[in-house]
Amino acid sequence: MATQQEKAAAFRALHEGDPFVIPNPWDAGSARMLAGLGFKALATTSSGLAFTLGRADGTVTLDEIATHVASLTEATELPVSVDLENGYGPAPEDAAKAITAAAEAGAVGGSIEDYDRDDGELYDRERAVERIAAAAEAARALDFPFTLTARAENHLRGNPDLDDTVARLRAFEDAGAEVLYAPGLISAEEIKTVCGAVSKPVNVLAFSRLGLSFGEIAEAGAQRVSVGGGLTWAATNGAIEAAERIIDAGDFSGLGSPGRVKEWLGP
C-alpha cells in the first residue's frame, strides 16, 4: 500500500506534468470503479456525498466528510483531494481545521471556497484571503505536501464577474494556494483569461453546458479537469430511467448486471 506521503508526492507531480482529469466519486464503490478505469487521482463531490446521505448539497458536516474520505482511501490507493466547501465555518480557523481533518482522514489535497452557504453570500475578498492563508498554514504544518486548492465561486453564485474572479484567484495564489479553481467558467475564452492571469495550476469544472472536450479545455490552459457531481447524476439518472420503466410498464429491461464491476471489487 502506498503511504500518504507517497500519494501526496504523486498527486503534486500530476500538477507538474501533462493536463489530467480528476473524476469525482460519490462513494467507495464508484472510487474503486474509477481507479479500475485507470484514472490517477480522485476528488470528492460535496453534492454527490450529500445525495448518498439523502440530503441536499451544503448539509454535510466535517465529521461526515472525514468518514467519507477514510472510506475512499481504504477503497483505493489513488490520491484523494477533498471538496471542503467553505471549511465548515466562516472563520479562518474553521478552514484550517478542515484541512487538518481531511489530512488526518487520509486525503492529500483539498479545496476551500469563498462562499458561505449558511448566509448565502460570498465572503469579501479580504476575508476570503484570510481564510485561504489559514488553510495554507495548516497545510504547510503537515508532514507531507498537501495540495491546497482555492475556489472563487463567483460564477456559480450569480456573480459572473471575471475581473473579480481573477483578482480573487491572484490573491489566493499569493496567500499560499497551490491550485486555483473558478467553477462555472463557460467558455474557452474565460478559461484562457483565468489561466493566463495566474502562475499556479488551474482546475476547470467540466459540465454539459461548457461543451468543450478535455483537449479543448487543456489547450485553453487548464492543468486539471474535474466533473463535480456530474458522474453522480449520470448514474442516478440512469437508475431513475430504469426504475420508471418498472413502475410505469413493468419493464425490467433497463436493469444492469455487475459486469466489469466485479473485476474492481474483488472476491
C-alpha positions in Angstrom: 0.0 0.0 0.0 1.2 3.5 -0.9 1.9 5.7 2.1 0.1 9.1 2.5 3.5 10.8 1.8 3.8 8.8 -1.5 0.3 9.6 -2.5 0.9 13.3 -1.8 4.1 13.3 -3.9 2.3 11.5 -6.8 -0.6 14.0 -6.6 1.7 17.0 -6.6 3.7 15.5 -9.6 0.5 15.3 -11.6 0.2 19.1 -11.4 3.7 19.4 -12.9 3.1 17.1 -15.9 0.5 16.8 -18.6 -3.0 18.1 -18.0 -5.2 15.4 -16.4 -8.8 14.6 -15.4 -9.6 14.1 -11.7 -13.0 12.5 -11.6 -15.4 12.7 -8.6 -16.6 9.5 -7.0 -19.6 9.7 -4.7 -18.8 6.5 -2.6 -16.2 3.8 -2.1 -17.6 1.6 -4.9 -17.5 4.4 -7.5 -14.0 5.3 -6.3 -12.8 1.7 -7.0 -14.6 1.7 -10.3 -12.8 4.9 -11.4 -9.5 3.6 -10.2 -10.1 0.4 -12.2 -10.7 2.5 -15.3 -7.2 4.0 -15.0 -7.6 7.5 -13.5 -4.6 8.7 -11.5 -6.3 10.7 -8.7 -9.8 11.3 -7.3 -11.7 14.2 -5.9 -14.8 14.1 -3.7 -18.0 15.8 -4.6 -20.0 17.6 -1.9 -23.3 17.2 -3.8 -22.6 13.6 -4.6 -21.8 12.7 -1.0 -24.9 14.7 0.3 -27.0 12.7 -2.1 -25.8 9.4 -0.7 -26.9 10.6 2.7 -30.3 11.6 1.3 -29.7 15.3 1.8 -29.1 18.5 -0.3 -25.6 19.9 -1.1 -24.1 22.0 1.6 -25.5 20.0 4.5 -22.7 17.6 5.1 -20.6 18.0 8.3 -16.9 17.9 8.7 -17.1 14.6 10.7 -19.2 13.1 7.8 -16.7 14.2 5.2 -13.8 12.8 7.2 -15.6 9.4 7.4 -16.2 9.6 3.6 -12.6 10.4 2.9 -11.5 7.4 5.0 -13.8 5.1 3.1 -12.3 6.3 -0.3 -8.7 6.0 0.8 -9.4 2.5 2.1 -11.1 1.5 -1.2 -8.2 2.6 -3.5 -4.6 3.6 -3.4 -5.2 6.7 -5.5 -4.5 10.2 -4.1 -7.7 11.8 -2.9 -8.5 15.5 -2.8 -11.5 16.7 -0.9 -14.2 19.3 -1.6 -14.2 21.0 1.8 -16.8 23.6 0.8 -16.2 26.7 2.9 -14.3 24.8 5.6 -17.5 24.2 7.5 -17.4 27.5 9.2 -16.9 31.2 8.4 -13.7 31.8 10.4 -10.1 31.3 9.1 -9.7 28.8 12.0 -12.5 26.7 10.5 -10.8 26.5 7.2 -7.5 25.4 8.9 -9.4 22.8 10.9 -11.0 21.4 7.8 -7.6 20.9 6.1 -6.2 19.2 9.2 -9.2 16.9 9.5 -9.1 15.9 5.8 -5.4 15.1 6.1 -6.0 13.0 9.2 -8.7 11.1 7.3 -6.2 10.2 4.5 -6.6 13.0 1.9 -3.6 14.6 0.3 -5.4 17.6 -1.1 -8.5 19.7 -0.6 -10.3 22.8 -1.7 -11.7 25.8 0.3 -14.2 28.1 -1.4 -15.1 31.7 -0.8 -18.9 31.3 -0.4 -20.8 31.0 2.8 -23.8 28.6 2.2 -25.3 29.4 5.5 -25.5 33.1 4.9 -25.9 32.7 1.1 -23.2 35.2 0.2 -19.6 35.5 -1.0 -17.0 36.5 1.6 -15.5 39.8 0.8 -12.1 39.5 -0.8 -10.0 40.3 2.3 -11.8 37.8 4.5 -11.7 35.2 1.8 -7.9 35.6 1.5 -7.5 35.4 5.3 -9.3 32.0 5.2 -7.0 30.7 2.4 -4.0 31.9 4.2 -5.1 30.0 7.3 -5.7 26.9 5.3 -2.3 27.2 3.6 -0.6 27.5 7.0 -2.4 24.3 8.2 -1.4 22.5 5.0 2.3 23.5 5.5 2.2 22.2 9.1 1.6 18.7 7.8 4.4 16.2 7.3 3.6 15.7 3.6 2.9 18.2 0.7 -0.9 18.7 1.0 -2.1 20.3 -2.2 -4.4 23.2 -1.3 -6.9 24.4 -3.9 -8.6 27.8 -3.6 -12.0 28.2 -5.2 -13.6 31.5 -6.4 -17.3 30.9 -6.5 -18.5 33.9 -8.4 -19.7 32.1 -11.5 -21.7 29.6 -9.5 -23.3 32.2 -7.3 -24.9 34.6 -9.7 -21.9 37.0 -10.0 -20.1 36.1 -13.2 -17.6 39.0 -12.8 -14.5 37.6 -14.5 -12.3 40.6 -13.3 -13.2 40.0 -9.7 -12.7 36.2 -10.1 -9.2 36.8 -11.5 -8.4 39.2 -8.7 -9.6 36.7 -6.1 -7.5 33.9 -7.6 -4.4 36.0 -7.7 -4.9 36.9 -4.1 -5.4 33.2 -3.2 -2.2 32.4 -5.0 -0.3 35.0 -3.0 -1.9 33.6 0.2 -0.4 30.1 -0.5 -2.8 28.1 -2.6 -1.2 25.5 -4.9 -4.1 25.1 -7.3 -6.7 27.7 -8.4 -10.3 27.0 -9.3 -13.2 29.1 -10.6 -16.1 26.6 -11.1 -18.7 27.6 -13.7 -16.5 29.2 -16.4 -18.5 28.8 -19.6 -16.1 29.3 -22.5 -12.6 28.6 -23.7 -12.0 32.4 -23.6 -12.9 32.6 -19.9 -10.6 29.7 -19.2 -7.7 31.3 -21.2 -8.2 34.5 -19.3 -8.0 32.9 -15.9 -5.1 30.6 -16.7 -3.2 33.5 -18.3 -3.6 35.6 -15.2 -2.1 33.3 -12.6 1.1 31.2 -12.4 -0.3 28.2 -10.4 -2.1 25.3 -12.0 -5.8 25.9 -12.7 -8.6 23.3 -12.2 -11.6 23.7 -14.6 -15.0 22.1 -14.0 -16.3 20.2 -17.0 -20.1 20.1 -17.4 -22.5 19.7 -20.3 -23.2 23.5 -20.7 -19.4 24.1 -21.2 -19.5 22.0 -24.3 -15.7 21.6 -24.5 -13.7 18.4 -24.8 -10.8 17.6 -22.5 -8.4 18.5 -25.2 -10.0 21.9 -25.7 -10.0 22.7 -22.0 -6.3 21.7 -21.7 -5.5 23.8 -24.8 -7.1 26.8 -23.1 -4.6 26.4 -20.3 -6.1 24.1 -17.6 -3.9 21.7 -15.8 -6.6 19.7 -14.1 -10.2 19.0 -15.1 -12.9 17.8 -12.6 -16.5 16.9 -13.1 -18.1 17.8 -9.8 -21.4 15.8 -9.2 -21.7 15.1 -12.9 -20.9 11.3 -12.7 -23.2 11.0 -9.7 -26.1 12.5 -11.7 -25.3 10.4 -14.7 -25.5 7.2 -12.6 -28.6 8.4 -10.8 -30.5 9.5 -13.9 -29.8 6.1 -15.4 -31.3 4.4 -12.3 -34.3 6.7 -12.5 -35.0 5.8 -16.1 -34.7 2.1 -15.4 -37.0 2.4 -12.3 -39.6 4.4 -14.3 -39.8 1.6 -16.8 -40.6 -0.7 -14.0 -43.2 1.3 -12.3 -44.8 2.6 -15.5 -44.8 -0.5 -17.6 -43.5 -3.5 -15.5 -40.5 -3.4 -17.9 -37.3 -4.8 -16.3 -35.2 -4.4 -19.5 -33.3 -1.4 -18.1 -31.7 -3.4 -15.3 -28.0 -3.9 -15.5 -25.6 -6.6 -14.2 -22.3 -6.3 -12.4 -20.2 -6.9 -15.5 -16.8 -5.3 -15.2 -17.5 -4.0 -11.7 -16.7 -7.4 -10.3 -13.1 -7.0 -11.6 -12.7 -3.9 -9.5 -14.5 -5.1 -6.3 -12.6 -8.3 -5.9 -13.9 -11.5 -4.3 
